[in-house]
Amino acid sequence: MTYTARRRMLAGTAAAGLLATSLGVAVAAPATAATGRAALGACTISTLPYPTDTYRADANAIDPTGRFVAGTALRIEETGNQYLLLFWDGDRLTEVEVPSMAEPSDINEDGVVIGSDWGGQPWRYRDGRIERLPVLPSFTGVGVTAINKAGDIVGQGTDVETNEFVVLRWPAARPGTVEVLDVPANATPSGITDNGTIVGMAGDFGYWTGWVRRPNGRIKPLTVPGAESTVVNAVAGHWAVGFVNPGDGNTVKVRWDLRDGSYTSIDRRMSSLDDVNAKGVVVGGDRVARGASSRELPGGGVGVGIGARVISDTGTIVGFRNADRVTPVRWTGC
């Protein structure tokens, strides 16, 4: 299973209840609608420009400044499906035809986009060109997860001999190379910060443990005391978010401060935790959480679904809206 598939599977299991007392996590009472409006201000949704002849289009990644966005689209033709990668610089759209489904994973503030295709080939888009990233023959199912300001890329592959996950890094300082990182066994990375700190999770299915790897190679656990398993979904700045399971089928949504390893719970109304920015603001599903409270994003309703994928450090959020078709959208002021 690729990291993308593994992460989506985990997100689908994380909508259970909350058992904070057994884990010692402080639970915040849901904020009232009035409190949310006063604290978070106006929030608006707009549709990103997209090819109107496509069957569906989505926005998957945004850079920390909120300027660059990447996504995908599908055009159905008489001869078959045409997959598209979409790149936005502000409202200026560039579409690139690709031979198979390819999904962007991340963008840095220089507008460099990374992603992987379904065949296990990682790629990088920069200066108007898509280029393949090098892979090692001893690994299969290679995919990339995140890129930082310097251009360092992290991802994962599966060892063909042991069938275990390994963490890979494509260092910007050594172009054309890829290296295997020394991390806990059977690990996948969730992200990399600008100073080179990497977070992820490791272990057998259902018994994952979170970890932090510092730039000097030092590794520490990232979890909550008493947790049977920990899933780390995203990292930015000194914040990470994920789920912990006390072992009774319930889950607790957690935000960690990587500076000291402390943690707090996130509003239980968040159905998923898809991304966090350098200010600790979390998005997932149809909500955005700041501190202990969260608010519902506009644009959804009866028969209309929305999904917040990622958030920039400036607070701009991108994702999708599904009414009569799936379209890419952007939220601001939320």
C-alpha positions in Angstrom: 0.0 0.0 0.0 1.4 3.4 -0.9 1.6 6.2 1.7 -1.3 8.0 0.0 -3.5 5.0 0.2 -2.4 4.3 3.8 -3.1 7.8 4.9 -6.6 7.8 3.3 -7.4 4.5 4.9 -6.4 5.9 8.3 -8.5 9.1 7.8 -11.5 6.9 7.2 -11.2 5.2 10.5 -10.8 8.4 12.6 -14.3 9.5 13.0 -15.0 7.6 16.2 -15.7 9.1 19.6 -13.3 10.7 22.2 -11.9 9.1 25.3 -9.6 11.8 26.6 -9.5 10.9 30.2 -7.6 7.7 29.8 -4.9 9.6 27.8 -4.7 12.7 29.9 -5.5 15.0 27.0 -7.4 18.2 27.8 -10.7 18.3 26.0 -12.0 21.7 24.9 -15.7 22.4 24.9 -17.1 23.2 21.4 -17.3 26.9 20.8 -20.6 28.5 20.1 -21.4 29.8 16.6 -21.2 33.4 17.9 -17.8 32.7 19.6 -16.5 31.2 16.4 -17.5 34.2 14.3 -16.0 36.7 16.7 -12.8 34.8 16.9 -12.4 33.9 13.3 -14.0 36.6 11.3 -15.5 36.5 7.8 -14.9 33.4 5.7 -15.6 33.1 2.0 -15.3 30.5 -0.7 -14.5 31.0 -4.3 -14.0 28.6 -7.3 -10.5 28.4 -8.8 -10.4 28.6 -12.6 -10.3 25.2 -14.2 -10.8 23.6 -17.6 -14.5 23.7 -18.3 -14.4 20.6 -20.5 -13.2 18.4 -17.7 -15.4 15.8 -15.8 -14.0 16.8 -12.5 -11.2 19.0 -11.0 -9.7 19.3 -7.5 -7.0 21.3 -5.6 -4.6 19.1 -3.6 -1.7 21.2 -2.5 -0.8 24.8 -1.6 2.5 26.5 -0.8 3.1 28.3 2.6 2.5 31.8 1.1 -0.8 30.8 -0.5 0.4 31.9 -4.0 0.9 28.5 -5.6 -1.7 25.7 -5.8 -1.7 22.3 -7.5 -4.4 19.9 -8.4 -5.8 17.4 -10.8 -8.5 17.1 -13.4 -10.0 14.4 -15.6 -11.2 14.9 -19.2 -13.2 12.1 -20.7 -12.6 11.7 -24.4 -13.8 9.3 -27.1 -10.5 7.4 -27.0 -10.4 7.2 -23.2 -9.5 9.3 -20.1 -7.1 12.2 -20.3 -5.5 13.0 -16.9 -4.4 16.5 -16.2 -2.2 18.2 -13.6 -3.3 21.7 -12.8 -1.0 24.4 -11.5 -2.1 27.8 -10.3 0.0 30.9 -9.8 -2.6 33.1 -8.2 -5.5 32.8 -10.6 -3.3 32.0 -13.6 -3.9 28.3 -14.6 -1.5 26.0 -16.3 -2.7 22.5 -17.3 -0.4 19.7 -18.2 -1.5 16.4 -19.8 -0.1 13.3 -18.2 -0.4 9.6 -19.4 -1.8 8.2 -16.1 -3.3 9.5 -12.9 -0.7 11.6 -11.0 -1.4 13.4 -7.8 0.5 16.4 -6.4 1.6 16.0 -2.8 3.1 19.3 -1.9 4.5 22.7 -3.1 7.2 24.9 -1.6 7.2 28.7 -1.7 9.3 28.7 -4.9 6.5 27.0 -6.7 8.2 23.6 -7.0 5.6 20.9 -7.0 6.1 17.2 -6.1 3.9 14.2 -6.6 3.7 10.6 -7.7 1.8 8.6 -10.3 -0.1 5.4 -9.7 2.9 3.4 -11.1 5.1 4.3 -8.2 7.1 7.0 -10.0 7.8 10.2 -8.1 8.1 13.5 -10.0 8.9 17.1 -9.6 7.4 20.1 -11.5 9.6 23.2 -11.8 10.3 25.9 -14.4 7.4 24.6 -16.5 8.7 21.1 -16.8 7.9 17.7 -15.2 11.0 15.6 -14.3 11.2 12.2 -12.8 12.9 11.8 -9.5 15.6 9.1 -9.2 14.5 5.8 -7.6 16.4 2.8 -6.2 15.9 -0.6 -7.8 15.6 -2.3 -4.4 12.3 -0.4 -3.7 8.9 -0.5 -5.2 5.8 1.6 -4.8 7.9 4.8 -4.4 6.0 8.0 -3.6 6.8 11.4 -2.3 5.1 13.2 0.6 6.5 16.7 1.2 9.0 19.3 0.2 10.5 22.1 2.3 11.7 25.6 1.5 15.3 24.4 0.6 13.9 21.8 -1.8 14.5 18.7 0.3 11.9 16.0 -0.5 10.8 13.1 1.6 8.8 10.1 0.6 8.7 6.3 1.0 9.0 3.0 -0.8 8.6 -0.7 -0.1 11.6 -2.9 0.3 11.2 -5.7 -2.3 12.9 -8.2 0.0 11.2 -7.5 3.4 8.0 -5.9 2.0 8.4 -3.2 4.7 8.1 0.6 4.2 11.3 2.7 4.2 11.7 6.4 4.4 13.5 8.1 1.5 15.0 11.6 1.1 15.9 13.5 -2.1 18.4 16.1 -0.7 18.4 19.5 -2.5 22.2 19.8 -1.8 22.9 16.6 -3.7 20.8 16.8 -6.9 20.1 13.5 -8.6 20.5 11.4 -5.5 18.1 9.6 -3.1 19.0 8.2 0.3 17.4 5.8 2.8 17.0 7.3 6.2 17.6 5.6 9.5 14.2 5.7 11.2 12.1 3.1 13.0 11.2 0.0 11.1 8.3 -0.1 8.6 8.0 3.7 8.6 6.4 6.3 6.4 7.0 10.1 6.6 4.1 12.6 7.1 6.1 15.7 6.3 9.3 17.8 6.6 9.8 21.2 8.1 12.0 24.0 6.8 14.7 23.2 9.3 14.8 19.5 8.1 12.8 18.0 10.9 10.8 15.0 9.7 7.8 13.4 11.3 6.1 10.1 10.5 4.8 6.9 11.9 6.0 3.3 12.0 5.0 -0.2 13.0 2.6 -2.9 12.0 -1.0 -2.2 10.8 -3.1 -0.8 13.7 -0.2 -0.5 16.1 1.6 2.5 14.7 3.9 4.8 16.7 4.6 8.4 15.8 8.2 9.6 15.6 10.3 12.8 15.1 13.7 12.8 13.3 15.7 16.0 14.0 18.2 17.4 11.4 21.1 15.8 13.4 19.5 12.4 13.0 18.2 12.1 16.5 14.9 10.3 16.7 12.3 10.6 19.4 8.7 9.2 19.8 5.7 11.3 19.0 2.7 10.0 20.9 0.6 10.3 24.0 1.2 8.3 27.2 -1.2 5.3 27.3 -1.9 5.3 23.5 -2.0 1.9 21.8 -1.4 3.5 18.4 -0.5 6.9 17.0 -1.1 8.2 13.5 0.7 11.4 12.5 -1.0 13.1 9.5 0.9 16.4 8.9 3.5 18.8 10.2 4.4 22.5 9.6 6.7 24.8 11.7 6.7 23.3 15.1 3.2 21.8 14.9 2.1 18.3 14.1 -1.4 16.7 14.1 -2.8 13.2 14.2 -4.8 10.7 16.0 -4.1 8.5 19.1 -6.0 5.4 20.0 -6.2 4.3 23.7 -7.0 0.7 22.6 -10.8 0.6 23.0 -11.7 1.6 19.4 -12.0 5.3 20.2 -9.7 8.0 18.8 -8.4 11.3 20.1 -7.5 14.1 17.7 -4.2 15.7 18.8 -2.0 18.7 18.1 1.6 18.3 19.2 4.1 21.1 19.8 7.4 19.7 18.6 9.4 22.2 20.7 8.7 20.3 23.9 6.5 17.3 22.9 3.4 18.7 24.6 0.0 18.0 23.1 -3.6 19.2 23.3 -6.9 17.8 21.9 -8.5 19.2 18.8 -12.3 19.9 18.6 -14.1 16.6 18.3 -16.3 17.9 15.5 -13.3 17.7 13.1 -14.1 14.6 11.1 -10.5 14.4 9.8 -7.2 16.1 10.2 -5.8 16.6 6.7 -3.3 19.5 7.2 -1.8 22.0 9.7 0.1 25.2 9.0 3.0 26.8 10.8 0.6 28.7 13.1 -1.0 25.5 14.3 -4.3 26.0 12.3 -5.8 22.6 11.3 -8.1 21.8 8.4 -10.0 18.6 7.5 -13.3 17.7 5.9 -15.6 20.7 6.2 -14.0 22.4 9.2 -11.0 24.6 10.2 -9.7 24.6 13.8 -7.8 27.3 15.6 -6.7 26.6 19.1 -9.4 24.6 21.0 -12.4 25.6 18.7 -13.3 25.0 15.1 -15.8 26.4 12.6 -17.6 25.0 9.6 -16.4 26.2 6.3 -19.0 27.7 3.9 -20.0 26.2 0.6 -21.6 22.9 1.7 -25.2 22.0 2.4 -27.9 19.5 1.5 -26.6 17.5 -1.5 -23.4 19.5 -1.7 -20.1 18.2 -0.2 -16.9 20.1 0.5 -13.5 19.0 1.5 -10.6 21.2 2.8 -7.4 19.5 1.7 -4.6 21.9 2.8 -3.9 25.3 4.4 -1.1 27.8 3.8 0.7 29.8 6.6 -1.4 32.8 5.5 -4.6 31.0 6.2 -5.7 30.3 2.6 -7.3 26.9 2.3 -7.9 24.9 -0.9 -9.9 21.7 -1.7 -13.0 20.8 -3.5 -16.7 21.4 -3.7 -19.1 18.7 -5.1 -22.4 19.9 -6.3 -23.4 18.8 -9.8 -19.6 18.2 -10.4 -16.4 18.3 -8.4 -14.6 21.7 -8.7 -11.5 23.2 -7.1 -12.2 25.9 -4.5 -10.3 28.3 -2.2 -11.4 29.6 1.2 -10.0 32.9 2.6 -10.6 34.8 5.8 -11.3 31.6 7.7 
